């Protein structure tokens, strides 16, 4: 499925437990636990809920109406769970998405108590040829193209080092899971 980070984050949070949009927005807001990784504005959360419901990946489970407005609590469908589990296992394809997508996946995997090592090994395998190709490209560039390639190569090398460090920590037992 071609969803954005907001939709995937909502699905993963609903995999944890059924929630209403306001609770999800609190977690992904600027002061929320996941908002520190990637802030998702409240209107985007509600749009994501609507899109996910229309695709039958989530469904209303109940309505809460303690003090204040009624809030629809959503739960994952079987299809929604299958989709989000596949997304959480899938490595990030572009280095530019590490800051947002990879860190969010790692945060969500941690919250769910799921082992990230298989995904990180796949991530490592994806990065190796990218780093090698950029290193080769650096040797043949001219002008600003060499600056851009140097930036991309350095970023890819840093990403590879980050993933290798996480894998090493996990193997040595220093990682949380």
C-alpha positions in Angstrom: 0.0 0.0 0.0 1.2 3.5 -0.8 0.5 5.2 2.5 2.4 8.0 4.1 4.1 8.0 7.5 1.0 9.3 9.2 -1.1 6.3 8.1 1.6 3.8 9.0 2.1 5.4 12.4 -1.7 5.3 13.1 -1.8 1.7 12.1 1.1 0.7 14.3 -0.4 2.6 17.3 -3.7 0.8 16.8 -1.8 -2.5 16.6 -0.7 -1.7 20.2 -4.3 -1.1 21.3 -7.6 0.4 20.1 -7.5 4.2 20.4 -9.3 7.4 19.4 -7.8 10.1 17.3 -7.2 12.5 20.1 -5.0 9.9 22.0 -3.0 9.2 18.8 -2.6 12.9 18.2 -1.3 13.3 21.8 1.4 10.6 21.1 2.5 12.2 17.8 2.2 15.9 18.8 5.2 18.1 19.5 5.4 17.0 23.1 4.4 13.4 22.6 6.6 10.4 22.8 6.5 9.8 19.1 6.3 13.5 18.2 10.0 13.8 19.2 10.7 11.5 16.3 8.3 13.0 13.8 5.5 15.4 14.7 2.2 14.5 12.9 -0.3 17.4 13.2 -3.7 16.5 14.6 -5.6 17.1 11.3 -3.3 14.6 9.5 -4.1 12.0 12.2 -7.9 12.4 11.5 -7.4 12.3 7.8 -5.3 9.2 8.2 -8.0 7.6 10.3 -10.6 8.4 7.6 -8.5 6.9 4.8 -7.6 3.8 6.8 -11.2 3.2 7.7 -12.3 3.7 4.0 -9.7 1.0 3.1 -11.1 -1.4 5.8 -7.7 -1.4 7.6 -9.3 -0.1 10.8 -12.9 -0.1 12.1 -14.8 1.7 14.8 -14.7 -0.4 18.0 -16.5 1.8 20.5 -17.4 5.4 21.4 -16.1 7.1 24.5 -18.0 9.9 26.0 -16.8 10.5 29.5 -16.5 14.2 30.0 -16.2 16.1 26.8 -16.9 15.2 23.2 -17.7 11.7 22.0 -14.6 10.0 20.6 -14.7 7.0 18.3 -12.2 4.3 19.3 -10.7 2.5 16.3 -9.2 -1.0 16.2 -7.2 -2.7 13.5 -8.8 -5.2 11.2 -7.0 -8.4 10.3 -5.9 -6.8 7.0 -4.7 -3.7 8.8 -2.6 -5.8 11.2 -1.1 -7.8 8.3 -0.3 -4.6 6.4 1.4 -2.8 9.3 3.3 -5.9 10.3 4.7 -6.1 6.8 5.6 -2.4 6.8 7.4 -2.7 10.1 9.6 -5.5 8.7 10.3 -3.7 5.5 13.6 -1.7 5.3 13.6 1.9 4.3 14.6 2.3 0.6 16.0 5.9 0.6 18.7 7.3 3.0 16.8 10.6 3.0 14.0 8.8 4.9 16.1 7.6 7.7 15.5 10.6 10.0 11.7 10.1 9.7 10.7 6.7 8.6 13.5 4.5 10.0 13.5 6.2 13.4 9.7 6.0 13.6 9.8 2.3 12.7 12.4 1.7 15.4 10.3 3.6 18.0 7.1 1.7 17.0 8.9 -1.7 17.1 10.2 -0.9 20.5 6.7 0.2 21.8 5.3 -3.1 20.4 8.0 -5.2 21.9 9.1 -6.5 18.5 12.7 -7.4 17.7 14.1 -5.0 15.0 17.1 -7.1 14.1 15.7 -8.8 11.0 14.6 -5.4 9.6 18.0 -3.9 10.5 19.8 -6.7 8.7 17.8 -6.1 5.6 18.4 -2.4 6.0 22.1 -3.0 6.2 22.0 -5.2 3.0 20.2 -2.4 1.1 22.7 0.2 2.2 25.9 -1.7 1.2 25.4 -1.3 -2.6 24.2 2.3 -2.2 27.4 3.2 -0.4 29.5 1.4 -3.0 27.7 3.0 -5.9 28.1 6.5 -4.5 31.8 5.9 -3.8 32.3 4.9 -7.4 30.2 7.9 -8.6 32.4 10.3 -6.5 35.5 9.4 -8.5 33.9 10.5 -11.8 32.0 13.7 -11.0 32.8 17.3 -11.9 31.7 20.6 -10.5 28.7 20.8 -8.1 27.8 17.1 -9.0 30.9 16.1 -6.9 29.7 18.1 -4.0 26.2 16.6 -4.2 27.6 13.1 -4.6 30.0 13.6 -1.6 27.0 14.7 0.5 25.0 11.6 -0.5 27.9 9.3 0.0 28.7 10.7 3.5 25.0 10.4 4.4 24.8 6.8 3.2 28.0 5.9 5.0 26.6 7.5 8.2 23.3 5.6 7.8 25.2 2.3 7.3 27.3 3.0 10.4 24.2 3.8 12.4 22.5 0.5 11.4 25.7 -1.5 12.0 26.0 0.0 15.5 22.4 -0.9 16.3 22.9 -4.4 15.1 26.1 -4.7 17.1 24.3 -3.4 20.2 21.5 -5.9 19.7 23.9 -8.8 19.3 25.8 -7.9 22.4 22.6 -7.5 24.5 22.9 -3.8 25.0 19.8 -3.0 23.0 16.4 -3.0 24.7 15.1 -6.0 22.7 
